[in-house]
Amino acid sequence: MTTTTRPPSVPALLPGIGSNDAKAAPRRFARLERKATTRAIGAIVVVVVISVLIMLMTGSVVLAQMPAQVALVGYIVWTQPLRRTMTVVVFAQFFFFTPQYASGPLYQGVLRPGSLVVNGLLKNVTGINAMSFTGIELAFVCMFILLIIREVRGQRIDAEGRVPGARVLFVFLGLELLAALTLEAWGLVTGGSARVSIFQIRPFIVLPLQTIVLSYTLRDSRDFRRLALWATLAAMLKVALGVYFLNKDAWSLGLEASYMSSHVDSVLFVTVVFAWFAAWAHAPSWPRFLGMGGVVSWMLLGIVVNDRRLAWVSLVASLGVFYTTVNGMLRRRANLALIALAPFLALYLGIASKVSTGIFSPGHTLLGIANTSDGSSQWRILEMQNLVWNLDQHRFLGSGFGKQWVEIVTLPSVAQAFKEYRTVAHNSVLWLLQLSGIVGFVFMWMPIIVGIFLAARSYRFARTGSERTCAATVIAIVLCYVNQAWGDIGLIEPLNTMMLSLALALAGKLAIETGAWSPDARLLSR
């Protein structure tokens, strides 16, 4: 007679789990399911009540829909890795802009409201004066809070596979923040205005916040490269829409526009051009060349139409520094290319010195940079003289935030176009120097120095072309940022701050990935 052996039960196969636990498991799952259902119903009830109240108080159907939209977005953000939310946020900041001339449903229904929410102060959208911050700033604060919640709860959704950033970068970001707060207090104690100081200090608070959140949410350089593709798409769409609106609302009507999108877009456009060129240079092939050629040609069109001299200066400076950075076969190829192109460049510049239109416009612009006879250049020279005098009065400790610079040499008023011209100067580097003094400026500027240092070391330690491209792009972004800060009000522009934050976060990651900086390195030995 054959006896059959009964297979052991599942609980018996699981060490530490008995039959009682097995029976209790369905009950626990049921309780969790009921709890989740209760929470979902409660959230829906709250959203409906808020929507009804808004409808009764305002009578606006659009405003009444906002709680449901906010709840839906909040749920998506809560359940997804923050790197996906970050991609949307960065794309939005790079894409939305306000053309000088624009009309029609595409502008009124998409670009204008998007620009107001993303890059404008939310008080202008909601009518609530307390909301004196941009949508981007609010998004980063919310992501920072969510990161803290996930850390406290031990959630690993953002931590899996994340390469830590270089500690030295975060140390100097902390010192930059401390210096900014000290200058804020110093300025207010010595008679500064709180309203003015909030406008001045904002980018120096946002920079460390954005860099920390970016470094935490983006796992490694591969995430940054994926984000670069979205940034490229945003920049190309911006150029397409900019040219479209110029043709429809300016050129066709005989109007002359002074810019396509904005002055600050020079940093974005040049960075995209440089990144694609560097990617091809480090791993040349015909498919890469065709892809690079298409992107670069389109972005150069945007730079030409946007008509900013600083863009060409940034591009030439970035390529020049890139040439000094590369070595080996890439340097030899660059030398051969320069030798072959030298006669054509000389001929081009010779013609550009006489012709300022068409393809010779960029060359004419570059050759005219040293010409300071125009009114705009003269105004800026006088402004810099005023700033140098202000620096001499507050050489070491600075005047602090919350104050306007003193106009010793009276300038022609530009208050109609830029009413804050004495609150923040066009040369925002000298402006920051006279506000912070030599001592404060060292701490305020150190994150930039550390970022360049880490990127340069990473380039030497890099093992792949992608790593070298990332390191070189960091250096190019910082050069563009500093150039924009020296030649215009670049330090206070939100897009510039975002670009620098991306560069610093990437520099910190690369330094660890390539071995250029030890994750356990300390500034001071014990």
C-alpha positions as CSV (number, residue, x, y, z in Angstrom):
1,M,0.0,0.0,0.0
2,T,1.5,3.3,-1.1
3,T,1.4,6.1,1.4
4,T,1.4,9.7,0.2
5,T,3.3,12.4,1.9
6,R,1.5,15.6,2.3
7,P,3.6,18.6,1.3
8,P,4.3,21.0,4.1
9,S,2.2,24.1,4.3
10,V,3.5,27.5,3.2
11,P,3.8,28.8,6.8
12,A,5.9,25.8,7.7
13,L,8.3,26.6,4.9
14,L,8.8,30.1,6.2
15,P,11.0,30.2,9.3
16,G,9.6,32.3,12.1
17,I,6.0,32.3,10.7
18,G,3.6,30.0,12.3
19,S,0.0,29.1,11.5
20,N,-1.4,31.9,13.7
21,D,0.6,34.5,11.8
22,A,-0.6,33.0,8.5
23,K,-4.2,33.3,9.7
24,A,-3.6,36.9,10.9
25,A,-2.0,38.1,7.6
26,P,-5.2,38.4,5.6
27,R,-6.7,40.4,8.5
28,R,-3.8,42.7,8.5
29,F,-4.0,43.2,4.8
30,A,-7.7,43.9,5.1
31,R,-7.1,46.5,7.8
32,L,-4.5,48.2,5.6
33,E,-6.9,48.1,2.7
34,R,-9.7,49.7,4.7
35,K,-7.3,52.3,6.1
36,A,-6.1,53.2,2.5
37,T,-9.7,53.4,1.3
38,T,-10.7,55.6,4.2
39,R,-7.9,58.0,3.5
40,A,-8.7,58.1,-0.2
41,I,-12.4,58.9,0.6
42,G,-11.4,61.5,3.1
43,A,-9.0,63.2,0.7
44,I,-11.8,63.2,-2.0
45,V,-14.3,64.7,0.5
46,V,-11.8,67.4,1.5
47,V,-11.1,68.3,-2.2
48,V,-14.8,68.5,-2.9
49,V,-15.5,70.7,0.1
50,I,-12.7,73.1,-0.8
51,S,-13.8,73.3,-4.4
52,V,-17.4,74.0,-3.4
53,L,-16.2,76.8,-1.0
54,I,-14.0,78.3,-3.7
55,M,-17.0,78.2,-6.1
56,L,-19.3,79.9,-3.6
57,M,-16.8,82.6,-2.7
58,T,-15.4,83.4,-6.1
59,G,-18.0,82.1,-8.6
60,S,-15.1,80.9,-10.8
61,V,-15.3,77.4,-12.2
62,V,-11.6,77.6,-13.2
63,L,-10.5,78.3,-9.6
64,A,-12.9,75.6,-8.3
65,Q,-11.0,73.0,-10.3
66,M,-7.7,73.9,-8.9
67,P,-7.9,71.8,-5.6
68,A,-8.6,68.6,-7.7
69,Q,-5.7,69.4,-10.0
70,V,-3.4,70.1,-7.1
71,A,-4.4,66.9,-5.4
72,L,-3.8,64.9,-8.6
73,V,-0.4,66.4,-9.1
74,G,0.5,65.9,-5.4
75,Y,-0.5,62.2,-5.6
76,I,1.7,61.7,-8.7
77,V,4.6,63.4,-7.1
78,W,4.2,61.6,-3.8
79,T,4.2,58.1,-5.4
80,Q,7.0,58.7,-8.0
81,P,10.8,59.1,-7.7
82,L,11.5,62.8,-7.5
83,R,13.9,62.7,-10.5
84,R,10.8,62.4,-12.7
85,T,9.2,65.5,-11.1
86,M,12.6,67.2,-11.4
87,T,12.6,66.6,-15.2
88,V,9.2,68.3,-15.5
89,V,10.3,71.2,-13.4
90,V,13.5,71.9,-15.3
91,F,11.8,71.5,-18.6
92,A,9.2,74.0,-17.6
93,Q,11.7,76.6,-16.5
94,F,13.8,76.2,-19.7
95,F,10.7,76.2,-22.0
96,F,8.4,79.0,-20.9
97,F,9.2,82.5,-21.8
98,T,7.6,85.8,-22.7
99,P,8.3,87.0,-26.3
100,Q,8.7,90.7,-27.0
101,Y,6.0,90.5,-29.6
102,A,3.3,87.8,-29.4
103,S,-0.4,87.2,-29.7
104,G,-2.9,84.5,-30.4
105,P,-4.2,81.5,-28.5
106,L,-0.8,79.8,-28.4
107,Y,0.6,82.7,-26.5
108,Q,-2.5,83.6,-24.4
109,G,-3.4,80.0,-23.6
110,V,0.0,78.3,-23.2
111,L,3.1,80.6,-23.0
112,R,1.8,83.5,-21.0
113,P,0.1,81.6,-18.2
114,G,2.9,79.1,-18.1
115,S,5.5,81.9,-17.8
116,L,3.5,83.6,-15.1
117,V,3.2,80.4,-13.0
118,V,6.7,79.0,-13.6
119,N,8.9,82.1,-13.7
120,G,6.7,84.9,-12.3
121,L,5.7,85.8,-8.8
122,L,2.7,83.7,-7.8
123,K,1.1,86.7,-6.1
124,N,0.4,88.1,-9.6
125,V,-1.5,84.9,-10.4
126,T,-3.4,84.3,-7.2
127,G,-3.7,87.9,-5.9
128,I,-2.3,86.8,-2.5
129,N,0.5,89.2,-1.6
130,A,2.2,86.7,0.7
131,M,3.0,84.5,-2.3
132,S,6.0,86.6,-3.3
133,F,7.8,83.7,-4.8
134,T,7.9,81.9,-8.2
135,G,6.4,78.6,-9.1
136,I,9.9,77.1,-9.5
137,E,10.9,78.2,-6.0
138,L,7.7,76.7,-4.5
139,A,8.4,73.5,-6.4
140,F,11.9,73.2,-5.0
141,V,10.7,73.9,-1.4
142,C,8.0,71.2,-1.7
143,M,10.6,68.7,-3.1
144,F,13.0,69.5,-0.3
145,I,10.2,68.9,2.3
146,L,9.2,65.7,0.6
147,L,12.9,64.5,0.6
148,I,13.0,65.1,4.4
149,I,9.8,63.2,4.9
150,R,11.1,60.3,2.9
151,E,14.3,60.2,4.8
152,V,12.6,60.3,8.2
153,R,10.2,57.5,7.1
154,G,13.1,55.4,5.7
155,Q,11.8,55.4,2.1
156,R,14.4,54.4,-0.5
157,I,12.5,55.4,-3.6
158,D,15.0,58.2,-4.3
159,A,18.1,56.7,-2.7
160,E,18.5,53.5,-4.8
161,G,21.6,53.7,-7.0
162,R,22.3,57.3,-5.9
163,V,26.0,58.4,-6.1
164,P,26.7,60.9,-3.2
165,G,28.0,64.3,-4.1
166,A,31.3,65.6,-2.9
167,R,31.1,66.8,0.7
168,V,33.4,69.8,0.0
169,L,30.7,71.3,-2.3
170,F,28.0,71.1,0.3
171,V,30.3,72.6,3.0
172,F,30.9,75.7,0.8
173,L,27.3,75.9,-0.2
174,G,26.5,76.0,3.5
175,L,29.1,78.7,4.0
176,E,27.6,80.7,1.1
177,L,24.2,80.5,2.7
178,L,25.6,81.6,6.1
179,A,27.4,84.5,4.4
180,A,24.2,85.6,2.7
181,L,22.2,85.5,5.9
182,T,25.0,87.4,7.7
183,L,25.0,90.1,5.0
184,E,21.2,90.3,5.3
185,A,21.4,90.9,9.0
186,W,24.3,93.4,8.6
187,G,22.4,95.3,5.9
188,L,19.2,95.5,8.0
189,V,21.1,96.6,11.2
190,T,22.9,99.4,9.3
191,G,19.7,100.9,7.8
192,G,18.8,98.6,4.9
193,S,15.3,97.9,3.6
194,A,13.8,94.5,4.2
195,R,11.8,94.8,1.0
196,V,14.9,95.5,-1.1
197,S,16.9,92.8,0.7
198,I,14.4,90.1,-0.1
199,F,14.8,91.0,-3.8
200,Q,18.6,91.0,-3.6
201,I,19.2,87.9,-1.4
202,R,16.7,85.5,-3.2
203,P,19.2,83.9,-5.7
204,F,21.8,83.3,-3.0
205,I,19.2,81.4,-0.9
206,V,17.8,79.5,-3.9
207,L,21.2,78.3,-5.2
208,P,22.1,76.0,-2.3
209,L,18.5,74.8,-2.0
210,Q,18.4,73.9,-5.7
211,T,21.8,72.3,-5.7
212,I,21.1,70.1,-2.7
213,V,17.7,68.9,-4.1
214,L,19.2,68.3,-7.6
215,S,22.1,66.3,-6.1
216,Y,19.7,64.2,-4.0
217,T,17.0,63.5,-6.7
218,L,19.3,62.8,-9.7
219,R,21.2,59.6,-9.0
220,D,24.3,60.0,-11.1
221,S,25.7,61.5,-14.3
222,R,23.4,59.3,-16.4
223,D,20.4,61.1,-15.0
224,F,22.0,64.4,-15.8
225,R,22.6,63.3,-19.4
226,R,18.9,62.3,-19.7
227,L,17.9,65.7,-18.3
228,A,20.2,67.3,-20.8
229,L,18.2,65.8,-23.6
230,W,15.0,67.3,-22.2
231,A,16.8,70.7,-21.8
232,T,17.8,70.4,-25.5
233,L,14.2,69.8,-26.5
234,A,13.0,72.7,-24.4
235,A,15.7,75.0,-25.9
236,M,14.8,73.9,-29.5
237,L,11.1,74.4,-28.9
238,K,11.8,77.9,-27.4
239,V,13.8,78.8,-30.6
240,A,11.0,77.5,-32.8
241,L,8.3,79.4,-31.0
242,G,10.5,82.5,-30.7
243,V,11.1,82.6,-34.5
244,Y,7.4,81.9,-35.1
245,F,6.2,84.8,-33.0
246,L,8.8,87.2,-34.4
247,N,7.7,86.3,-37.9
248,K,4.0,86.6,-37.1
249,D,3.9,89.6,-34.8
250,A,7.0,91.6,-35.7
251,W,8.7,91.0,-39.0
252,S,5.5,90.7,-41.0
253,L,4.4,94.0,-39.6
254,G,7.7,95.8,-40.2
255,L,8.6,95.9,-36.5
256,E,12.1,95.4,-35.3
257,A,12.5,93.3,-32.1
258,S,15.5,93.7,-29.9
259,Y,15.4,90.1,-28.8
260,M,13.7,86.8,-29.4
261,S,13.1,85.3,-26.0
262,S,15.2,86.9,-23.3
263,H,18.8,88.0,-22.5
264,V,19.3,85.2,-20.1
265,D,18.6,82.5,-22.6
266,S,22.1,83.0,-23.9
267,V,23.4,80.7,-21.2
268,L,20.9,78.0,-22.1
269,F,21.5,78.2,-25.9
270,V,25.3,78.3,-25.6
271,T,25.3,75.4,-23.1
272,V,23.3,73.2,-25.5
273,V,25.6,74.1,-28.4
274,F,28.7,73.3,-26.4
275,A,27.3,70.0,-24.8
276,W,26.5,68.5,-28.2
277,F,29.7,69.6,-29.8
278,A,31.7,68.2,-26.8
279,A,29.8,64.9,-27.0
280,W,30.7,64.5,-30.7
281,A,34.4,65.6,-30.1
282,H,34.9,63.0,-27.4
283,A,33.4,60.2,-29.5
284,P,33.4,61.3,-33.1
285,S,31.2,59.4,-35.7
286,W,29.1,60.3,-38.6
287,P,25.8,59.6,-36.9
288,R,26.9,61.8,-33.9
289,F,28.1,64.4,-36.3
290,L,24.7,64.6,-38.1
291,G,22.9,64.8,-34.8
292,M,25.2,67.4,-33.4
293,G,25.1,69.4,-36.7
294,G,21.3,69.5,-36.6
295,V,21.0,70.6,-33.0
296,V,23.9,73.1,-33.2
297,S,22.6,74.7,-36.4
298,W,19.2,75.2,-34.9
299,M,20.6,76.7,-31.6
300,L,23.0,79.0,-33.5
301,L,19.9,80.3,-35.4
302,G,18.4,81.0,-32.0
303,I,21.5,82.8,-30.8
304,V,21.6,84.9,-34.0
305,V,17.9,85.9,-33.8
306,N,18.1,86.6,-30.0
307,D,20.9,89.0,-30.9
308,R,22.9,89.0,-27.6
309,R,26.6,89.9,-27.8
310,L,27.3,88.1,-24.6
311,A,26.1,84.8,-26.2
312,W,29.0,84.9,-28.7
313,V,31.5,85.9,-26.0
314,S,30.3,82.9,-23.9
315,L,30.5,80.5,-26.9
316,V,34.0,81.6,-27.9
317,A,35.2,81.5,-24.3
318,S,33.8,78.1,-23.7
319,L,35.4,76.6,-26.8
320,G,38.7,78.3,-26.0
321,V,38.8,76.8,-22.5
322,F,37.7,73.5,-23.9
323,Y,40.7,73.6,-26.3
324,T,43.1,74.2,-23.4
325,T,41.5,71.3,-21.4
326,V,41.7,68.5,-24.0
327,N,44.8,66.5,-24.7
328,G,46.2,63.6,-26.7
329,M,44.5,62.7,-30.0
330,L,41.7,65.2,-29.4
331,R,44.2,68.1,-29.0
332,R,46.0,67.0,-32.2
333,R,42.8,66.9,-34.2
334,A,41.9,70.4,-32.8
335,N,45.2,71.8,-33.9
336,L,44.8,70.3,-37.4
337,A,41.3,71.8,-37.6
338,L,42.5,75.2,-36.5
339,I,45.3,75.2,-39.1
340,A,43.0,74.2,-41.8
341,L,40.3,76.7,-40.9
342,A,42.6,79.7,-40.1
343,P,42.6,81.2,-43.6
344,F,38.8,80.9,-43.8
345,L,38.4,82.4,-40.3
346,A,40.6,85.3,-41.3
347,L,38.7,85.9,-44.5
348,Y,35.4,85.7,-42.6
349,L,36.4,88.2,-39.9
350,G,37.8,90.5,-42.6
351,I,34.5,90.6,-44.3
352,A,32.6,90.8,-41.0
353,S,34.5,94.0,-40.1
354,K,32.7,95.7,-43.0
355,V,29.4,93.7,-43.3
356,S,27.1,93.3,-40.3
357,T,24.2,91.4,-41.9
358,G,23.5,87.8,-42.7
359,I,26.1,85.1,-41.8
360,F,28.6,87.9,-41.0
361,S,26.5,89.2,-38.1
362,P,28.1,87.1,-35.4
363,G,31.6,88.0,-36.6
364,H,30.7,91.7,-36.7
365,T,29.3,91.5,-33.2
366,L,32.4,89.8,-31.8
367,L,34.7,92.4,-33.5
368,G,32.6,95.2,-32.1
369,I,32.8,94.1,-28.5
370,A,35.8,96.3,-27.8
371,N,34.0,99.3,-29.2
372,T,32.7,101.3,-26.3
373,S,31.5,104.4,-28.2
374,D,27.8,103.5,-28.2
375,G,25.5,104.9,-25.5
376,S,24.8,101.6,-23.8
377,S,28.5,100.8,-23.3
378,Q,29.2,104.3,-22.0
379,W,26.4,104.0,-19.5
380,R,27.7,100.7,-18.2
381,I,31.2,102.2,-17.9
382,L,29.9,105.0,-15.7
383,E,27.9,102.4,-13.7
384,M,31.0,100.4,-13.0
385,Q,32.8,103.6,-11.9
386,N,30.0,104.1,-9.4
387,L,30.2,100.5,-8.2
388,V,34.0,100.7,-7.7
389,W,33.5,103.9,-5.6
390,N,30.9,102.1,-3.5
391,L,33.3,99.1,-3.1
392,D,36.0,101.5,-1.9
393,Q,33.6,102.8,0.8
394,H,32.9,99.2,2.1
395,R,36.0,97.4,1.1
396,F,36.1,94.5,3.6
397,L,32.7,93.9,5.1
398,G,30.5,95.4,2.3
399,S,27.3,97.5,2.8
400,G,25.0,94.4,3.2
401,F,21.8,93.5,1.5
402,G,18.8,95.9,1.5
403,K,20.6,99.0,0.2
404,Q,20.9,100.7,-3.2
405,W,24.3,101.6,-4.5
406,V,25.2,105.3,-4.3
407,E,25.2,107.2,-7.6
408,I,28.3,109.4,-7.4
409,V,28.4,109.9,-11.2
410,T,24.9,110.8,-12.2
411,L,23.7,108.4,-14.9
412,P,20.9,109.0,-17.5
413,S,17.8,107.4,-15.9
414,V,16.8,104.0,-17.1
415,A,14.1,103.7,-14.5
416,Q,11.3,103.5,-17.1
417,A,12.8,100.3,-18.5
418,F,14.5,99.0,-15.3
419,K,13.3,100.7,-12.2
420,E,15.5,98.6,-9.9
421,Y,18.7,99.6,-11.6
422,R,20.1,101.0,-8.3
423,T,19.0,98.0,-6.4
424,V,20.9,95.5,-8.6
425,A,23.5,96.7,-11.2
426,H,24.0,95.5,-14.7
427,N,27.5,94.4,-13.7
428,S,26.1,92.1,-11.0
429,V,29.6,90.8,-10.1
430,L,30.8,94.3,-9.0
431,W,27.4,94.9,-7.5
432,L,27.8,91.8,-5.3
433,L,31.4,92.7,-4.4
434,Q,30.4,96.1,-3.1
435,L,27.5,94.6,-1.2
436,S,29.5,91.8,0.4
437,G,33.0,93.3,0.6
438,I,36.1,91.2,0.0
439,V,35.5,89.0,3.0
440,G,31.8,88.2,2.1
441,F,32.5,87.8,-1.6
442,V,35.0,85.0,-1.0
443,F,32.4,82.9,0.8
444,M,29.6,83.9,-1.7
445,W,31.8,83.0,-4.7
446,M,33.4,79.8,-3.3
447,P,30.8,77.3,-4.6
448,I,31.7,78.5,-8.2
449,I,35.4,78.0,-7.5
450,V,34.8,74.5,-6.0
451,G,32.6,73.5,-8.9
452,I,35.2,74.4,-11.4
453,F,37.9,72.6,-9.4
454,L,35.9,69.4,-9.1
455,A,34.9,69.5,-12.8
456,A,38.5,70.0,-13.9
457,R,39.7,67.2,-11.7
458,S,36.9,65.0,-13.0
459,Y,37.9,65.6,-16.6
460,R,41.4,64.3,-15.9
461,F,40.1,61.3,-14.0
462,A,37.3,60.5,-16.4
463,R,37.4,57.1,-18.1
464,T,34.7,57.6,-20.8
465,G,33.8,60.2,-23.3
466,S,30.5,60.8,-21.6
467,E,32.2,61.6,-18.3
468,R,34.6,64.0,-20.1
469,T,31.7,65.7,-21.9
470,C,29.8,66.2,-18.6
471,A,32.9,67.7,-16.9
472,A,33.6,70.0,-19.8
473,T,30.0,71.1,-19.9
474,V,30.1,72.0,-16.2
475,I,33.0,74.3,-16.9
476,A,31.2,75.8,-19.9
477,I,28.1,76.5,-17.8
478,V,30.1,78.3,-15.1
479,L,31.9,80.4,-17.7
480,C,28.6,81.4,-19.3
481,Y,27.1,82.2,-15.9
482,V,30.1,84.4,-14.9
483,N,30.1,86.1,-18.2
484,Q,26.3,86.8,-18.0
485,A,26.8,88.1,-14.4
486,W,29.6,90.5,-15.4
487,G,27.9,91.8,-18.5
488,D,24.3,91.8,-17.3
489,I,22.1,91.2,-14.2
490,G,22.9,87.5,-14.4
491,L,23.2,86.8,-10.7
492,I,19.6,87.4,-10.0
493,E,18.1,85.6,-13.0
494,P,16.2,82.4,-12.0
495,L,17.3,80.5,-15.2
496,N,20.9,81.4,-14.5
497,T,20.6,80.1,-11.0
498,M,19.1,76.9,-12.2
499,M,21.9,76.4,-14.7
500,L,24.6,77.0,-12.1
501,S,22.8,74.6,-9.6
502,L,22.7,71.9,-12.3
503,A,26.4,72.4,-13.0
504,L,27.4,72.3,-9.3
505,A,25.3,69.2,-8.6
506,L,26.8,67.4,-11.6
507,A,30.3,68.5,-10.6
508,G,29.8,66.9,-7.1
509,K,28.5,63.7,-8.6
510,L,31.2,63.4,-11.3
511,A,34.0,63.9,-8.7
512,I,32.8,60.9,-6.8
513,E,32.1,58.8,-9.9
514,T,35.5,59.3,-11.5
515,G,37.5,59.1,-8.3
516,A,38.6,62.7,-8.5
517,W,37.3,63.2,-5.0
518,S,37.0,60.7,-2.2
519,P,33.5,60.3,-0.7
520,D,35.2,60.2,2.7
521,A,37.4,63.2,2.2
522,R,37.4,65.8,4.9
523,L,38.4,69.5,4.8
524,L,40.1,69.2,8.1
525,S,41.9,66.1,9.4
526,R,41.2,64.9,12.9
